[in-house]
Amino acid sequence: MSVYFGLRKWHWFRSLGKHLAGGVAALALLSLPAYGQRLDPVLLDAFLTNPLEADPRDPLLPTTVVERPLSPLELYNLELELFRLDEQARALLLAEQPDEAFPLWMREVQLRRIFGLEAELEALDRIGQQAWNAQRSQEIRLLAVRLQRIWEAEKATASLERVETIATIAQTLRIRDTSTEIYQQLIQMTTGDEVAQQGWVVVLASHHLQWFEFDNAAPLYTQLVARAKAQGNTLEHTQYLIDLIYSYQEAKKYAQALPVQTELLKLYRSTGQSDREPPLEINMARNFRALEAYPQALEYYNLAYVTAQRLELYGHVSTVLKDLGDLYAEQGLTNEALPMYNLLERAEQPAYNQHGILEAYDRLGQLYLSIDDTDNALVAFRAGVAFAESLQYREPYFRGEVAKLSLDNPPASADEPEETPNLGETLRDGLRDNPPFDIDPIEIDPNDVEPADPIEPTEPAQPEARPEIEVISDETIDVTPEAQETTEP
């Protein structure tokens, strides 16, 4: 810090030795706010002290024989000097000398107190933003403690405009608890202004999300959803549903998220936003899967697959197949998982997702290994080698798998060199027991029934019998629960 703050620090220690006992000093430190407890108490005291009462006085202040207010001319000259301090600090910061710039700014913000609270708040906001942009943690904490002191003194009597100003600065300085309290007071103060109140509810909800307080955010977004729906504001209704779903998802409250997701899905359908349906349906399927409600999960995977195929959203097609393959593999249903991974390889081709194809071969190889089918595992890993070479990615891994399996399965005759078939022949011959790769893309048969209502939050759905995957003669795979196949819309 500056020489001025160094002098203040020395005088603070001298004064402490004369007037304070050790126990009293300890109590004083313990009473500081959380931000202050991480600061040098001498530095904090120097910054918080009224500059007109400081010893020694800042060099920019005139020396007076008796204690008196500054004259208008002295105030005018001081204000000019503070503008110069700001200019010097900006120039130093541009010259990449922040350690020299911020002591000047901290002197300025302290001296601005002489001109009243409004001038000090303006300086706190301006310099606080500079400190945050430069990641000056010490200065941020000093400014935060000062703002907290101001809030404690002003909150009972401050006007709406003053509270809004303090709220803005608190957000700039990222003061968590103080910001929450200020936003709550602003919501109460704007009871008669519905638009303004809703704005502060949005700010408070976003603030909770920013600090990962998802349980606190969810009730606010529930309130906002109801208000937007009553007003017929589709845009806000959609956004608040998305925010509410996010709050539940991050809190891992999947049962609570599902009814909200159902409402959002209906909104997408009523407004013709078909391209937004597949990712939402996939997330709903994952929530059902997390709750071990597998038939409902398969139903929503089915819906997502059909819509994504129709709209040629191949990324979502791949996601469905990947999730289904993983789901079946986790349940030990290898024969059901293999067609999904085979389809995944082909689904990645229209999307030109070479890394996705490589991942599909890896999953196939590992799945074949899990059932001791080393021949097909070797074919899958060899196909992976070809793609890994073209991508220059994960080559050692795939080569290692091939080498390990080749050692376990040596050629029949060492005198006859093994012919290396091309990639297409390898896939057709080596994976002949699964859906072939040279036929038209296989589609999951769409189910025309409306999706089942999500399970209630208080009664998680119980797992039902897992449906079998049936390869139908028209090359269609149906993953819909058997009990629902004959259901009419």
Secondary structure, DSSP 4 states (H G I P E B T S, - for coil): --HHHHHHHHHHHHHHHHH--HHHHHHHHHTS-HHHHTS-HHHHHHHHS-TTT-SSPPTTSPP-SS--PPPHHHHHHHHHHHHHHHHHHHHHHHTT-HHHHHHHHHHHHHHGGGG-HHHHHHHHHHHHHHHHHTT-HHHHHHHHHHHHHHHHHHTTT--HHHHHHHHHHHHHTT-HHHHHHHHHHHHHHTTT-HHHHHHHHHHHHHHHHHTT-HHHHHHHHHHHHHHHHHHT-HHHHHHHHHHHHHHHHHTT-HHHHHHHHHHHHHHHHHTT-GGGHHHHHHHHHHHHHHTT-HHHHHHHHHHHHHHHHHTT-HHHHHHHHHHHHHHHHHTT-HHHHHHHHHHHHHHHTTTT-HHHHHHHHHHHHHHHHHTT-HHHHHHHHHHHHHHHHHHTSSHHHHHHHHHHHHHHS--S-SSSPPP---HHHHHHHHTTTS--SSSPPPEEPPP-SPPPPPPPTTSPPPP-PPPPPEE-TTSEEE-S-GGGTT---
